[in-house]
Amino acid sequence: MARRRLDTSYINTTRLELIGKGYLTHKDVMAFVPCGKSKATQIFNEIRKQVKAEGLENHSQVILAKRILSYMGLTVESVTAGAKLESRGL
């Protein structure tokens, strides 16, 4: 089966929009990382396990945006800077 090519030309702009939302669904994780459905589900479940291990409650359908940022080793500042560069066409 042919693999589809993921467009990452405006990835930081997409990430900034998702961070502004405050939470991510499975589909949002696919756009944030970018990856396929199975990898997004794996990441989603790993973050949910981390939250549960901390003794906090999970909502069954979403994860907080700050959790995926820390999971990926990103900061809001780095994503914002990347989005500014993308808007300039660099």
C-alpha positions as CSV (number, residue, x, y, z in Angstrom):
1,M,0.0,0.0,0.0
2,A,1.3,3.4,-0.9
3,R,2.0,5.8,2.0
4,R,0.6,9.2,1.9
5,R,3.1,12.0,2.2
6,L,2.4,14.3,5.2
7,D,2.6,18.0,4.5
8,T,4.7,19.6,7.2
9,S,5.2,23.0,5.6
10,Y,3.0,24.8,8.1
11,I,3.4,22.4,11.1
12,N,4.2,25.1,13.7
13,T,1.2,27.2,12.6
14,T,-1.0,24.1,13.0
15,R,0.6,23.4,16.4
16,L,0.0,26.9,17.6
17,E,-3.7,26.7,16.7
18,L,-4.0,23.4,18.6
19,I,-2.1,24.8,21.6
20,G,-4.6,27.7,21.6
21,K,-7.4,25.3,21.9
22,G,-5.9,24.0,25.1
23,Y,-6.7,20.3,24.5
24,L,-6.2,17.7,21.8
25,T,-8.2,14.7,20.6
26,H,-6.8,11.7,18.8
27,K,-7.2,13.5,15.4
28,D,-5.5,16.6,16.8
29,V,-2.5,14.5,17.9
30,M,-2.2,13.2,14.3
31,A,-2.0,16.8,13.1
32,F,0.4,17.9,15.9
33,V,3.0,15.2,15.6
34,P,2.4,14.5,12.4
35,C,1.7,10.8,12.2
36,G,-0.8,8.2,11.4
37,K,-3.8,7.0,13.4
38,S,-2.0,4.1,15.2
39,K,1.0,6.2,16.3
40,A,-1.3,9.0,17.4
41,T,-3.3,6.6,19.5
42,Q,-0.1,5.2,21.0
43,I,1.1,8.7,22.0
44,F,-2.4,9.6,23.3
45,N,-2.5,6.5,25.5
46,E,1.1,7.1,26.8
47,I,0.3,10.6,27.9
48,R,-2.9,9.4,29.5
49,K,-0.9,6.8,31.5
50,Q,1.5,9.5,32.6
51,V,-1.4,11.6,33.9
52,K,-2.9,8.6,35.7
53,A,0.5,7.7,37.3
54,E,0.6,11.2,38.7
55,G,-2.7,10.5,40.5
56,L,-4.7,12.9,38.4
57,E,-8.0,12.3,36.6
58,N,-8.2,11.9,32.8
59,H,-10.9,13.0,30.5
60,S,-11.7,10.0,28.3
61,Q,-11.6,11.9,25.0
62,V,-8.9,14.6,25.3
63,I,-5.4,15.4,26.6
64,L,-4.1,18.8,27.6
65,A,-1.9,20.7,25.1
66,K,0.8,21.2,27.7
67,R,1.1,17.5,28.1
68,I,2.0,16.8,24.5
69,L,4.4,19.8,24.5
70,S,6.3,18.2,27.3
71,Y,6.1,14.8,25.7
72,M,7.7,16.1,22.6
73,G,10.2,18.4,24.3
74,L,8.7,21.5,22.8
75,T,7.8,24.9,24.3
76,V,5.2,27.4,23.4
77,E,7.9,29.9,22.6
78,S,9.7,27.6,20.1
79,V,6.4,26.8,18.4
80,T,5.5,30.5,18.2
81,A,8.9,31.3,16.8
82,G,8.6,28.6,14.2
83,A,5.1,29.8,13.2
84,K,6.4,33.4,12.7
85,L,9.1,32.0,10.4
86,E,6.5,30.0,8.4
87,S,4.3,33.1,8.0
88,R,7.3,34.9,6.5
89,G,7.9,32.1,4.1
90,L,11.3,31.1,5.4
